[in-house]
Amino acid sequence: MKLAATEPMGGRILTRPFVFLSILVLIALALLAFRFVYGLGAATNLNNGYPWGLWVVLDIHITAAIGCGGYVLAVVIYVMNKGEFHTLIRPAIVASTFAYTLANFAAFVDIGRWWNFYQIALPWNINLNSVMFEVAICMALYTLVLWIELVPPALEHFGKHKYLDAFYKSLWVIIPLGIVLPTMHQSGLGGLIIAAGNKISPLWQTPWIGFLFLTSAIIIGFAIVIFEGALTVMGLGRRLELHLYRRLAKVLRWLLVFYLAVRFGDLLYRGALGAVLTETPVRSTMFMVEIAMYLIPLVILFHPVWRGSARPLFLAAACLLLGGAVLRFNGLIIGFTPSAGYVYFPSVIELLVSIGLLALEIVGFMYIVKRYPILPPRTHTLGPARSKGAPGLATGQGAT
């Protein structure tokens, strides 16, 4: 397979956005120091009624799902043998690496006695019946695989090209792990909902929740690839490989049809669809928001003109990212019924730490793409006239 040419984007590191995001990271690190010293009780609003909160839902479940771009492209390129998509793989792997690294770190942050974290790996403590053990091990191993997949740009950056052939010969081991591991833990993340039993609303409590989490994660993987591509055009002035995104969109639309068929088929089979009318107004509204975030992209992706234009694709991708996030937020927070007398709303520290971790992911991505060969060569860059107004974004002109 011929590998796509890449190069560093170049430019200043200490731009205003980079500095601003770095300040948010420093604030989060200071608050994390407070959390590790004084404990979860002092830093969060968690209580005996809510076993999980913002850090578990946003920084683990949602962030890990957003990190599925590399997983999806690995399937497309190496399983379906679509080598033409190789030009998209490195930015996706960089984003996936930071997303999964921070998701693992967030799991560490959420451990009450964090100094005992290593005990999960001790043979005499292993519980093979625990879905959380499977998720923890698979996420940790997949994060290691992602960092290994960043070895080629690092070797190219430091001029060690002679080692590239040896690395590529080892892909027969790395690629299967990069596909099997996320398949396992993305479905396993739904285990929290199943374990909660009747405390979860019937709108989200289903034996199929693991499959729905996996399918929606794959959808998010496609969406984040398109989303990042559009941002690269608008923020960096580089040409969008629109012909590739059109092909991804064709697959994505049928995946959406399949997901919605399973989602509503499950509700109808369990007789739970009527809960939309009988649940609390907040749950009913959030369920409809969740479904709307899948229906809007479905209309866009089946429209032949919109599907071929970058701005509608960007909107569709943004809706799908939000839809996957709302699905997880609904199932774990909105649809959860605690014991009587307990309420939960994230503390200021929880919010600022989550914002800081997201900022760290963006800062890391910005640094890597500017210093390492990640993006396609500058021959793909938009011309001055087009990059200024970017009409190609709206019309799709010149995208091939």
C-alpha positions in Angstrom: 0.0 0.0 0.0 1.4 3.4 -1.0 1.5 5.7 2.1 0.3 9.2 1.8 2.9 12.0 2.0 2.7 14.3 5.0 4.6 17.2 6.5 4.6 19.5 9.6 2.2 22.4 9.4 4.9 24.7 10.8 4.2 28.2 12.3 4.4 29.7 15.8 3.5 27.5 18.7 2.7 30.3 21.2 -0.3 31.7 19.4 -3.1 33.4 21.4 -5.4 30.4 21.3 -2.5 28.1 22.4 -1.7 30.4 25.3 -5.3 30.8 26.4 -5.9 27.0 26.3 -2.6 26.5 28.2 -3.9 28.7 31.0 -7.0 26.6 31.2 -4.8 23.5 31.4 -2.7 25.0 34.3 -5.9 25.9 36.2 -7.1 22.3 35.8 -3.7 20.9 37.0 -3.9 23.1 40.1 -7.4 21.9 40.9 -6.3 18.3 40.3 -3.6 18.8 42.9 -6.3 19.9 45.3 -8.4 16.9 44.4 -5.5 14.4 45.0 -4.7 16.0 48.3 -8.2 16.5 49.8 -10.1 13.8 48.0 -13.2 13.4 45.8 -15.5 14.7 48.5 -13.9 18.1 48.7 -13.5 18.5 44.9 -16.8 17.1 43.6 -20.5 17.0 44.3 -20.7 13.2 44.2 -22.7 11.6 46.9 -24.0 8.2 48.0 -26.9 8.5 45.5 -24.7 9.2 42.4 -21.8 6.8 42.0 -20.6 8.6 38.9 -20.7 12.2 37.7 -19.3 14.6 35.1 -15.8 13.1 35.0 -17.0 9.6 34.2 -19.6 10.6 31.7 -17.8 13.4 29.8 -14.1 12.7 30.3 -14.3 8.9 30.0 -17.4 7.8 28.1 -17.8 10.7 25.7 -14.1 11.4 25.2 -13.3 7.8 24.5 -16.1 7.7 21.9 -14.7 10.9 20.3 -11.4 9.1 20.1 -12.8 6.5 17.6 -11.6 8.3 14.5 -8.4 6.2 14.3 -10.4 3.0 15.0 -12.9 3.7 12.2 -10.2 4.6 9.6 -8.1 1.5 10.6 -11.1 -0.6 9.7 -11.7 1.3 6.4 -8.0 1.2 5.3 -6.7 -2.1 6.6 -9.8 -4.3 6.7 -11.8 -2.9 3.8 -8.5 -2.3 1.9 -9.4 1.3 1.0 -5.8 2.7 0.9 -6.9 6.0 -0.7 -8.1 7.1 2.8 -4.6 6.8 4.2 -4.2 10.6 3.8 -6.7 11.0 6.6 -5.2 8.5 9.1 -2.5 10.5 10.9 -4.6 13.4 12.1 -7.2 10.9 13.2 -4.6 8.9 15.2 -3.2 12.0 16.8 -6.7 13.1 18.0 -7.5 9.5 19.1 -4.3 9.3 21.0 -4.9 12.4 23.1 -8.6 11.5 23.6 -7.8 8.1 24.9 -4.9 9.2 27.0 -7.0 11.8 28.7 -9.9 9.3 29.1 -7.5 6.9 30.9 -6.2 9.8 33.1 -9.8 10.8 33.9 -10.5 7.3 35.1 -7.4 7.6 37.4 -8.7 11.0 38.7 -12.1 9.5 39.5 -10.6 6.7 41.7 -11.3 7.4 45.4 -8.1 5.8 46.7 -6.0 6.7 43.6 -2.8 5.5 45.2 -4.1 1.9 44.8 -4.7 2.2 41.1 -1.9 -0.3 40.3 -3.8 -3.1 42.1 -6.2 -3.6 39.2 -3.3 -5.3 37.3 -2.2 -7.6 40.1 -3.0 -11.2 39.1 -4.6 -12.0 42.5 -7.0 -9.0 42.2 -8.2 -9.7 38.6 -11.9 -10.3 38.4 -12.7 -11.7 35.0 -16.4 -11.3 35.7 -16.1 -7.5 35.9 -17.0 -5.6 32.8 -15.2 -2.6 34.3 -12.0 -4.6 34.5 -12.4 -5.5 30.8 -13.0 -1.8 29.9 -10.0 -0.6 32.0 -7.6 -3.1 30.5 -8.8 -2.7 26.9 -8.7 1.1 27.1 -5.2 1.1 28.6 -3.9 -1.3 26.0 -5.5 0.6 23.1 -4.0 3.8 24.3 -0.6 2.1 24.2 -1.4 0.9 20.7 -2.2 4.5 19.6 1.0 5.9 20.9 2.9 3.1 19.1 1.1 4.1 15.9 2.6 7.6 16.3 6.1 6.1 16.0 6.4 6.7 12.1 5.9 10.5 12.3 8.3 10.7 15.2 10.9 8.7 13.3 10.4 10.9 10.2 10.7 14.0 12.4 14.1 12.9 13.9 15.4 11.7 10.5 15.4 8.0 11.5 13.8 6.8 8.2 15.9 3.6 8.2 13.7 2.2 11.0 10.4 2.8 9.2 10.5 -0.5 7.2 11.0 -2.5 10.4 8.0 -0.7 12.0 5.7 -1.2 9.0 6.5 -4.9 9.0 5.1 -5.1 12.6 1.7 -3.7 11.6 0.3 -7.2 11.3 0.4 -7.3 15.1 -0.6 -3.7 15.9 -3.5 -3.3 13.5 -5.6 -6.2 14.8 -5.1 -4.9 18.3 -6.2 -1.4 17.2 -9.4 -2.9 15.9 -10.3 -5.6 18.5 -9.6 -3.5 21.6 -11.9 -0.6 20.9 -14.6 -2.9 19.7 -14.5 -4.6 23.1 -14.4 -1.7 25.4 -16.8 0.6 23.5 -19.6 -1.9 24.0 -18.4 -2.7 27.5 -18.8 1.0 28.5 -22.6 0.3 28.4 -22.1 -2.1 31.3 -22.5 0.7 33.8 -26.1 1.2 32.6 -26.9 -2.5 32.7 -25.4 -2.8 36.2 -27.6 0.1 37.5 -30.8 -2.0 36.8 -34.1 -0.3 37.3 -32.5 2.9 38.4 -32.1 3.7 34.7 -35.1 4.9 32.7 -36.5 2.3 30.2 -35.7 4.7 27.5 -32.0 3.8 28.0 -32.0 0.6 30.1 -31.8 -2.2 27.6 -29.8 -5.3 27.0 -28.8 -3.7 23.7 -27.2 -0.7 25.3 -23.7 -2.1 24.7 -24.4 -2.6 21.1 -25.9 0.9 20.8 -22.8 2.4 22.5 -20.5 0.5 20.0 -22.6 1.5 17.0 -22.8 5.1 18.0 -19.1 5.2 18.7 -18.4 4.0 15.2 -20.8 6.8 13.9 -18.9 9.3 16.1 -15.6 8.0 14.6 -16.8 8.8 11.1 -18.2 12.1 12.3 -15.0 13.2 14.0 -12.9 12.5 10.9 -15.3 14.7 8.8 -15.4 17.3 11.6 -11.6 17.6 11.9 -11.3 17.8 8.1 -13.6 20.8 7.9 -11.9 22.5 10.8 -8.6 22.0 9.1 -9.9 23.9 6.1 -11.5 26.7 8.0 -8.8 27.1 10.6 -5.6 26.2 8.7 -6.6 27.0 5.1 -5.8 23.5 3.8 -7.8 21.9 1.1 -10.5 19.5 2.1 -10.3 16.0 0.5 -14.0 16.3 -0.2 -14.2 13.3 -2.6 -13.1 11.1 0.3 -15.5 12.6 2.8 -18.4 12.1 0.3 -17.5 8.4 0.2 -17.5 8.3 4.0 -20.8 10.1 4.1 -22.4 7.4 1.9 -21.4 4.7 4.3 -22.3 6.9 7.3 -25.9 7.5 6.1 -26.7 3.7 6.0 -25.0 3.2 9.4 -27.3 5.9 10.7 -30.4 4.1 9.3 -29.2 0.9 10.9 -28.6 2.5 14.3 -32.0 4.2 14.4 -33.7 0.9 13.3 -32.1 -0.9 16.2 -32.8 2.0 18.6 -36.5 2.2 17.9 -36.9 -1.5 17.2 -35.6 -2.2 20.7 -37.9 0.4 22.3 -40.9 -1.1 20.4 -40.0 -4.7 21.3 -39.7 -3.8 25.0 -42.9 -1.7 24.9 -40.8 1.3 26.2 -41.5 3.8 23.4 -44.5 5.1 25.3 -42.1 6.2 28.1 -41.4 9.2 26.0 -44.8 10.5 27.0 -44.9 9.2 30.6 -41.4 10.1 31.7 -40.4 13.4 33.3 -40.4 16.4 31.0 -36.6 16.7 31.2 -36.1 13.0 30.2 -38.6 13.2 27.4 -37.1 16.4 26.1 -33.6 15.1 26.2 -34.6 11.9 24.5 -36.1 13.9 21.6 -32.9 16.0 21.5 -30.8 12.9 21.3 -32.9 11.5 18.4 -33.0 14.8 16.6 -29.2 14.9 16.6 -29.3 11.7 14.5 -32.3 12.6 12.2 -30.8 16.0 11.1 -27.6 14.4 9.7 -29.7 11.6 8.1 -31.6 14.3 6.1 -28.3 16.0 5.1 -26.5 12.8 4.1 -29.3 11.5 1.9 -29.5 14.9 0.1 -27.3 14.6 -3.0 -26.2 18.3 -3.0 -25.7 18.7 0.7 -23.8 15.5 1.0 -21.3 16.8 -1.5 -20.7 20.1 0.2 -18.4 20.8 3.1 -20.5 23.1 5.3 -23.5 20.7 5.4 -21.1 17.8 6.1 -19.6 19.8 8.9 -23.1 20.5 10.4 -24.0 16.8 10.1 -20.8 15.7 11.8 -21.3 18.2 14.6 -24.8 17.0 15.2 -23.6 13.3 15.3 -20.9 14.2 17.8 -23.5 15.9 20.0 -26.0 13.1 19.5 -23.5 10.5 20.7 -22.6 12.7 23.7 -26.3 13.2 24.6 -26.9 9.4 24.3 -24.3 8.8 27.0 -25.3 11.8 29.1 -28.9 10.7 29.0 -28.2 7.1 29.9 -25.8 7.8 32.8 -27.1 11.1 34.3 -30.6 12.2 33.0 -32.0 8.7 33.0 -30.6 7.7 36.4 -32.9 7.7 39.4 -30.9 7.9 42.7 -32.1 7.0 46.1 -34.6 9.4 47.6 -33.1 12.7 48.7 -30.1 12.8 46.5 -29.4 15.3 43.8 -26.3 16.0 41.7 -24.9 18.9 39.8 -21.2 19.2 38.9 -19.0 21.4 41.1 -17.0 24.3 39.8 -13.9 22.1 40.2 -15.4 19.3 38.1 -16.4 21.7 35.4 -13.0 23.5 35.2 -11.0 20.2 35.3 -13.1 18.8 32.4 -12.6 22.1 30.4 -8.9 21.9 31.2 -8.6 18.3 30.0 -10.4 19.2 26.8 -8.0 22.2 26.4 -5.0 19.9 26.9 -6.2 17.6 24.1 -6.5 20.6 21.7 -3.1 22.0 22.8 -1.5 18.6 22.3 -3.0 18.3 18.8 -1.9 21.8 17.8 1.7 21.2 18.9 2.0 17.8 17.2 0.6 18.9 13.8 2.8 21.9 13.8 6.0 20.0 14.6 5.5 16.5 13.2 4.6 15.3 9.7 0.9 14.7 10.2 -1.0 16.7 7.6 -0.9 16.4 3.8 1.7 18.5 1.9 1.1 22.2 1.2 0.3 21.3 -2.4 -3.2 20.7 -0.9 -3.4 24.2 0.5 -6.2 26.5 -0.7 -5.2 29.5 -2.7 -5.3 33.0 -1.2 -8.6 34.0 -2.7 -10.3 30.8 -1.8 -8.9 30.5 1.7 -10.1 33.9 2.6 -13.7 33.5 1.8 -13.5 29.7 1.4 -16.4 29.4 -1.1 -15.2 25.8 -1.7 -16.4 25.0 1.7 -20.0 25.8 0.7 -19.9 24.6 -2.8 -17.4 21.8 -2.7 -15.6 23.3 -5.7 -12.0 22.4 -6.2 -12.2 19.7 -3.5 -11.0 16.9 -5.6 
